[in-house]
Amino acid sequence: MSKPKYNKNKIALTILCIAIFMIAVSDTVLNLALPIISGNLGATATQLLWIVDGYVLMVAALQIVFGLVGDRYGRKRMLQTGFFIFGIGSLAAAVSTSANLLIIFRIVTGLGAAIMMPSTLSIITDIFREPNERTTAIAAWASMFSIGAGVGPLIGGVLLAQFEWSSIFYINIPIVLVGLIGSHFFLPESCDKNSPKPNILNSILFTAALVTLVYAIINAGEYGWLSTNVLSTFVITAIILSAYLWCERRTSNQLLPTYFFKSKSFTGAIIALTMSTFALMGSLYFLSQYFQSILGYSALETGLCLLPLSIFSLIFTMLSVRVEAKLGTKLTVTFGLVTLGCGLLFFAITAGVSTSYLITLVAFLLQAVGTGLIVSPATSSIMNSIPANRAGVGSAMNDTCRQIGAALGVAILGSILNSTYLDRINASIIISALPTQISELIQKSLQSALIAVAQLPKSTAQVIIGLSKQAFLDGIFTAVVVASLFLFIAAIITAFILPNRVKRSSEQ
């Protein structure tokens, strides 16, 4: 009788892996379509940032509270709710007729992902009670997330080579239907009535603080960091964040338990993971635009160009276990941060309008070595530094901090790129002398500039294309240098506070 049950558990695991794969792909697949979306919907550079970051922001802000809701009121119910909302958001995004509508429905899709993501791991923990089976199941779950994020650009490239940009959203619909039907028949309902009640007030404050912070950062790229609009939003963020911290200190049911940060193993590893995700997701935002809009590659060629970065990262993540065993956690993670920063700097220095892909591949290799040496040792440091009976909360904090890093990376680095691009364009006497309608199009984004020059004489168009591409490259250089500085600072911090060997914390 045990064999049918085990087979049913394998089917359940497949359904959960499908869900996490879809969530991960949606993290990265959209980057390939940004140049096309910018041209078709007339999206500005700021709107492109929101199209990407709206999804990540929802996952970062809401996955912890929805994890608590699922634990208390029903994990299967929450998973199915997330599937449904994700499907509705994807369908609506596919038929969006404006950039603002696409932003709204990307946020809806992110809401669905935030509801689904914690439920997948909670259900796995409930279904697989035997330790070895549970370990194998969690490893499969984690692998599917990494694979999904890695192949997202390739999937996007294949779809965009054959279909319209809306295909990257339509592809989610059959997956959602499979998830809804499969979860209905093969997933058991489970809950824990003794789990902590969701802290709704703190969740609202935390979400509001994160949204207003990202809003201020993204607007800074368009209006300037010292503009009244941006500064006032930063002030509002500070007020909301202060209220959140005040409420957190006065409750025993904290959304993000701050006492974990008393452990140097936890704090150092969280900093390393957050900063590495910040740099990687922020740079991935403009990498696809670089290959397509600067070098002239197709979407499929771009997806293939980005694939080695994921493959190299996976290889070095597996090798990091041996490296950590010899060097220890501190040296491994610190070296990883420095190597990742050097890889990004190498890309910033060498990126140009005619750069050979082999040179970019060297930059990808350095970035992959750095990423591989950070992720596994830092994650182990986090999980070993907290009591085993708090592993669920620790894992949720790990995921949330990485998603926050991703959201801020896209916002900050994208904003720096946009502001640098605008500064260079506005400083150009040649572009200022153009008709107002054309110059305004050039200011919107590089993709709009490439479309706008079709109205100009060929000789003039070539000059404008050169100026616009160089402005974009200057923005990439500035953004990547900032990302590298963050990584080097993180390396210094981890070198001082992260223990070389992390011992598992005893249960409390």
C-alpha positions in Angstrom: 0.0 0.0 0.0 3.0 2.3 0.5 3.9 2.3 -3.2 0.8 4.1 -4.5 1.1 6.7 -1.8 4.7 7.3 -2.7 3.7 7.7 -6.4 1.0 10.1 -5.4 3.6 12.1 -3.4 5.8 12.2 -6.5 2.9 13.6 -8.5 2.3 16.1 -5.8 6.0 17.1 -5.9 5.8 17.5 -9.7 2.9 19.9 -9.3 4.7 21.9 -6.7 7.9 22.0 -8.8 5.8 23.2 -11.8 4.5 26.1 -9.6 8.0 27.2 -8.4 9.4 26.8 -12.0 6.7 29.1 -13.3 7.4 31.7 -10.6 11.1 31.6 -11.3 10.8 31.9 -15.0 8.5 34.9 -14.6 11.4 36.6 -12.6 13.6 36.6 -15.7 11.7 35.9 -18.9 10.4 39.4 -19.3 13.8 41.0 -19.6 14.1 39.6 -23.2 10.9 41.4 -24.2 11.7 44.8 -22.9 13.0 46.3 -26.1 10.0 45.0 -28.0 7.5 46.2 -25.4 9.1 49.6 -25.3 8.6 49.9 -29.1 5.1 48.4 -29.3 3.6 50.1 -26.2 5.8 53.2 -26.2 7.0 52.5 -22.7 9.4 55.0 -21.1 12.5 53.8 -19.3 10.7 54.4 -16.0 7.8 52.3 -17.1 10.1 49.5 -18.1 11.5 49.5 -14.6 8.1 49.2 -13.1 7.1 46.4 -15.5 10.0 44.3 -14.2 10.1 45.5 -10.6 6.3 45.4 -9.8 6.4 41.6 -9.9 9.5 41.2 -7.8 8.3 43.8 -5.3 5.1 41.9 -4.6 7.0 38.7 -3.9 9.5 40.4 -1.7 6.9 42.3 0.4 4.1 39.7 0.8 5.5 36.1 0.7 6.1 35.9 4.5 2.6 37.0 5.5 0.9 34.7 3.0 3.1 31.9 4.2 1.6 32.5 7.7 -1.9 32.7 6.3 -1.4 29.4 4.5 0.0 27.7 7.6 -2.9 28.8 9.7 -5.9 28.6 7.3 -4.9 26.0 4.6 -1.8 25.6 2.4 -3.6 23.9 -0.5 -6.3 26.6 -0.5 -3.6 29.4 -0.6 -1.7 27.6 -3.4 -4.8 27.3 -5.6 -5.7 31.0 -4.9 -2.2 31.9 -6.0 -2.5 29.9 -9.1 -5.8 31.6 -10.0 -4.5 35.1 -9.4 -1.3 34.4 -11.3 -3.3 33.1 -14.2 -5.6 36.1 -14.3 -2.6 38.5 -14.0 -0.8 36.7 -16.9 -3.9 36.7 -19.2 -4.6 40.4 -18.5 -0.9 41.3 -19.0 -0.9 39.5 -22.4 -3.8 41.6 -23.7 -2.6 44.9 -22.2 -2.7 47.8 -24.6 -0.6 50.3 -22.7 2.5 50.2 -20.5 0.5 51.4 -17.4 -1.9 48.5 -17.8 1.0 46.0 -18.1 2.5 47.4 -14.9 -0.8 46.9 -13.0 -1.2 43.3 -14.2 2.4 42.4 -13.6 1.8 43.5 -10.0 -1.3 41.2 -9.9 0.9 38.4 -11.2 3.4 39.1 -8.5 0.7 38.9 -5.9 -0.2 35.4 -7.2 3.4 34.4 -7.0 3.7 35.7 -3.4 0.7 33.6 -2.4 2.0 30.5 -4.1 5.7 30.5 -3.2 5.6 29.9 0.5 2.8 27.3 0.1 4.9 25.1 -2.2 7.6 24.6 0.4 5.1 24.2 3.3 3.2 21.5 1.5 6.4 19.6 0.7 7.3 19.7 4.4 3.9 18.3 5.3 3.8 15.6 2.6 7.3 14.2 3.0 7.7 13.3 6.6 10.6 10.9 6.2 13.9 12.9 6.6 15.7 11.5 3.5 12.6 11.9 1.3 12.0 15.4 2.5 15.6 16.4 1.8 15.4 15.0 -1.7 12.1 16.8 -2.3 13.4 20.1 -1.0 16.5 19.7 -3.2 14.2 19.1 -6.2 12.2 22.2 -5.3 15.3 24.4 -5.0 16.8 23.1 -8.2 13.6 23.8 -10.2 13.7 27.4 -9.0 17.3 27.8 -10.0 16.7 26.2 -13.4 13.6 28.3 -14.0 15.4 31.5 -13.3 18.3 30.4 -15.5 16.4 29.3 -18.5 13.8 32.2 -18.3 15.8 34.3 -20.8 16.1 31.4 -23.2 12.4 30.6 -23.0 11.7 34.2 -23.7 14.0 34.2 -26.7 12.4 31.1 -28.2 8.9 32.5 -27.8 9.8 36.0 -29.1 11.5 34.5 -32.2 8.2 32.9 -33.2 5.4 35.0 -31.6 4.4 38.4 -30.2 5.7 39.6 -26.9 2.3 38.6 -25.3 3.4 35.0 -25.7 5.6 35.2 -22.7 2.4 35.7 -20.6 0.1 33.3 -22.5 2.5 30.5 -21.9 1.6 30.7 -18.2 -2.1 29.9 -18.8 -1.9 26.1 -19.6 0.6 25.8 -16.7 -1.8 27.4 -14.3 -4.6 25.1 -15.5 -2.4 22.0 -14.9 -1.5 23.4 -11.5 -5.1 24.0 -10.5 -6.4 20.6 -11.7 -3.4 18.7 -10.4 -3.5 20.4 -6.9 -7.2 19.6 -6.7 -6.8 15.9 -7.2 -3.3 15.2 -5.8 -2.5 17.6 -3.0 -3.9 17.1 0.5 -5.1 20.1 2.6 -3.1 20.9 5.6 -2.8 23.6 8.2 -1.6 24.3 11.7 -4.1 26.0 13.9 -1.3 26.7 16.5 0.8 28.6 14.0 1.2 32.4 14.7 -1.5 34.6 13.5 -0.5 36.8 10.6 0.5 40.3 11.7 -1.6 42.3 9.2 -0.7 45.8 10.5 3.0 45.1 10.3 2.6 43.5 6.9 0.8 46.5 5.6 3.5 48.9 7.0 6.3 46.7 5.6 4.8 46.6 2.2 4.0 50.3 2.1 7.6 51.2 3.2 9.1 48.9 0.5 6.8 50.2 -2.3 7.3 53.9 -1.5 11.1 53.3 -1.3 11.2 51.7 -4.7 8.8 54.4 -6.1 11.2 57.1 -4.9 14.3 55.4 -6.3 12.7 54.7 -9.7 11.4 58.3 -10.0 14.9 59.6 -9.2 16.0 58.3 -12.5 13.5 60.5 -14.3 13.2 63.6 -12.1 16.6 63.6 -10.2 17.6 62.4 -6.8 17.1 65.9 -5.2 13.7 66.7 -6.8 10.9 67.6 -4.5 8.8 64.6 -5.5 11.6 62.2 -4.8 12.7 63.7 -1.5 9.2 63.9 -0.2 8.6 60.2 -1.0 11.9 59.3 0.8 10.5 61.2 3.8 7.2 59.3 3.6 9.2 56.1 3.4 11.2 57.0 6.5 8.0 57.7 8.4 6.3 54.4 7.4 9.5 52.4 8.1 9.8 54.0 11.6 6.2 53.1 12.3 6.9 49.5 11.2 10.0 49.2 13.4 8.1 50.7 16.3 5.3 48.2 15.9 7.7 45.3 15.5 9.5 46.1 18.8 6.2 46.0 20.6 4.9 42.7 19.5 5.9 39.1 20.2 4.6 38.1 16.8 7.2 39.8 14.6 7.0 39.7 10.9 10.8 39.6 10.5 12.4 38.5 13.8 15.1 41.0 14.3 16.9 39.0 17.0 18.2 36.7 14.3 20.6 39.5 13.4 22.3 39.2 16.7 24.1 36.2 15.1 27.1 37.3 13.0 26.7 34.1 10.9 23.2 35.1 10.0 23.8 38.8 9.4 27.0 38.4 7.4 25.4 35.8 5.2 22.2 37.8 4.7 24.3 40.8 3.6 26.2 38.6 1.1 23.1 37.1 -0.4 21.2 40.3 -0.6 24.0 42.2 -2.2 24.8 39.5 -4.7 21.1 39.3 -5.7 21.0 43.1 -5.9 23.9 43.2 -8.3 22.9 40.2 -10.5 19.2 41.0 -10.9 19.9 44.7 -11.4 22.5 43.9 -14.1 20.2 41.3 -15.8 17.7 44.1 -16.3 19.9 45.9 -18.8 21.9 42.9 -20.1 19.1 41.9 -22.5 18.7 45.5 -23.7 22.5 45.7 -24.2 22.6 42.6 -26.5 19.5 43.6 -28.5 19.5 47.4 -28.6 23.3 48.0 -28.6 24.7 44.9 -30.4 21.7 44.2 -32.5 21.2 40.6 -31.5 17.7 39.0 -31.8 15.8 37.9 -28.7 16.7 34.3 -29.3 20.4 35.1 -29.8 20.2 37.1 -26.6 18.7 34.2 -24.7 21.4 31.9 -25.9 24.1 34.5 -24.9 22.7 34.7 -21.4 22.4 30.9 -20.9 26.1 30.3 -20.1 25.8 32.6 -17.1 23.3 30.3 -15.5 25.2 27.1 -16.5 28.4 28.4 -15.1 26.7 29.5 -11.9 25.1 26.1 -11.4 28.5 24.4 -11.8 30.3 26.6 -9.4 27.5 26.4 -6.9 28.0 22.6 -6.8 31.8 23.1 -6.5 31.5 25.6 -3.7 30.9 22.8 -1.2 34.5 21.5 -1.7 35.9 25.1 -1.7 34.1 25.9 1.6 35.3 22.7 3.2 38.9 23.8 2.5 38.8 27.6 3.0 35.9 28.0 5.4 32.7 30.1 5.0 34.3 33.5 5.6 37.0 33.2 2.9 34.7 31.5 0.4 31.9 34.0 0.6 34.3 37.0 0.7 36.2 35.8 -2.3 32.9 35.2 -4.1 31.8 38.7 -3.5 35.1 40.2 -4.7 35.1 37.9 -7.8 31.5 38.8 -8.7 32.4 42.5 -8.3 35.4 42.1 -10.6 33.3 40.3 -13.1 30.8 43.1 -13.3 33.6 45.7 -13.5 35.2 43.8 -16.3 31.9 43.9 -18.2 31.5 47.6 -17.5 34.9 48.4 -18.9 34.7 46.2 -22.0 31.0 46.7 -23.0 30.8 48.7 -26.3 28.9 48.9 -29.6 31.1 46.2 -31.2 32.4 44.1 -28.2 33.1 40.5 -29.0 30.8 38.0 -27.2 33.9 36.0 -26.1 35.0 39.0 -24.0 31.5 39.2 -22.4 31.8 35.5 -21.8 34.9 36.0 -19.7 32.9 38.6 -17.6 30.1 36.0 -17.3 32.6 33.4 -16.1 33.9 35.6 -13.4 30.3 36.5 -12.3 29.4 32.8 -12.2 32.4 31.9 -10.1 31.5 34.7 -7.6 27.8 33.7 -7.5 28.6 30.0 -7.1 30.9 30.7 -4.1 28.3 32.9 -2.4 24.9 31.2 -2.6 25.4 27.8 -1.1 27.9 28.7 1.8 25.9 31.8 2.7 22.6 29.9 2.7 24.1 27.1 4.9 25.4 29.8 7.2 22.0 31.3 7.6 20.2 28.0 8.3 22.9 26.7 10.6 22.9 29.9 12.7 19.3 29.6 13.8 17.5 27.0 15.9 16.1 24.1 14.0 12.7 24.8 15.3 12.8 28.2 13.7 14.0 27.0 10.3 10.8 27.9 8.5 11.0 31.6 9.6 14.7 31.7 8.9 14.2 30.3 5.4 11.4 32.9 4.8 13.7 35.7 5.9 16.4 34.4 3.6 14.0 34.4 0.6 12.5 37.8 1.5 15.9 39.5 1.8 17.0 38.1 -1.5 13.8 39.3 -3.2 14.3 42.7 -1.6 17.8 42.8 -3.0 16.4 41.9 -6.4 13.7 44.6 -6.2 16.2 47.3 -5.1 18.8 46.2 -7.6 16.5 46.7 -10.5 15.2 50.0 -9.0 18.6 51.5 -8.1 20.7 50.3 -11.0 17.9 50.9 -13.5 17.4 54.4 -12.1 21.1 55.2 -12.3 21.1 54.0 -15.9 18.1 56.1 -16.8 19.4 59.3 -15.1 22.8 58.9 -16.8 21.1 58.3 -20.2 18.9 61.4 -19.8 21.8 63.6 -18.7 23.9 62.6 -21.7 20.9 63.1 -24.1 19.9 66.4 -22.6 23.5 67.6 -22.8 23.7 66.9 -26.5 23.5 70.0 -28.7 22.7 67.9 -31.7 19.7 66.2 -30.1 18.5 69.5 -28.6 18.4 71.0 -32.1 16.0 68.2 -33.4 12.2 68.8 -33.6 10.6 68.6 -30.2 8.6 65.5 -30.9 11.7 63.5 -32.0 13.9 64.7 -29.1 11.2 63.8 -26.6 11.0 60.3 -28.1 14.8 60.0 -27.8 14.5 61.0 -24.1 12.0 58.3 -23.3 14.3 55.3 -23.9 17.0 54.0 -26.1 14.4 51.8 -27.9 12.2 54.9 -28.6 15.3 56.6 -29.9 16.0 53.8 -32.4 12.4 54.1 -33.7 12.4 57.9 -33.7 15.4 58.2 -36.0 13.5 56.6 -38.9 12.0 60.0 -39.5 15.5 61.6 -40.0 17.9 61.6 -42.9 20.2 58.6 -42.9 23.3 60.6 -42.1 21.6 62.4 -39.2 20.0 59.1 -38.0 23.4 57.4 -37.7 24.8 60.2 -35.6 21.7 60.1 -33.3 21.9 56.3 -33.0 25.6 56.6 -32.0 24.9 59.3 -29.4 21.9 57.4 -27.9 23.8 54.1 -27.7 26.8 55.8 -26.1 24.5 57.5 -23.6 23.0 54.1 -22.7 26.5 52.5 -22.4 27.5 55.4 -20.1 24.5 54.5 -18.0 25.4 50.8 -17.9 29.0 51.7 -16.9 27.8 54.0 -14.0 25.3 51.5 -12.7 27.7 48.5 -12.8 30.4 50.5 -11.1 27.9 51.3 -8.3 26.9 47.6 -8.1 30.6 46.6 -7.8 31.2 49.1 -5.0 28.2 47.6 -3.1 29.7 44.1 -3.5 33.2 45.2 -2.4 31.7 46.9 0.7 29.8 43.7 1.4 33.0 41.7 1.1 34.7 43.9 3.7 31.8 43.5 6.0 31.6 39.7 5.7 35.4 39.5 6.1 35.0 41.2 9.5 31.8 39.7 10.9 31.2 36.3 9.2 32.8 33.4 11.2 35.0 31.1 9.2 33.2 28.0 10.5 29.5 28.1 11.4 28.2 25.7 14.0 24.6 24.7 14.0 22.6 26.6 16.6 20.9 24.5 19.3 17.1 24.5 19.5 15.5 27.0 21.8 
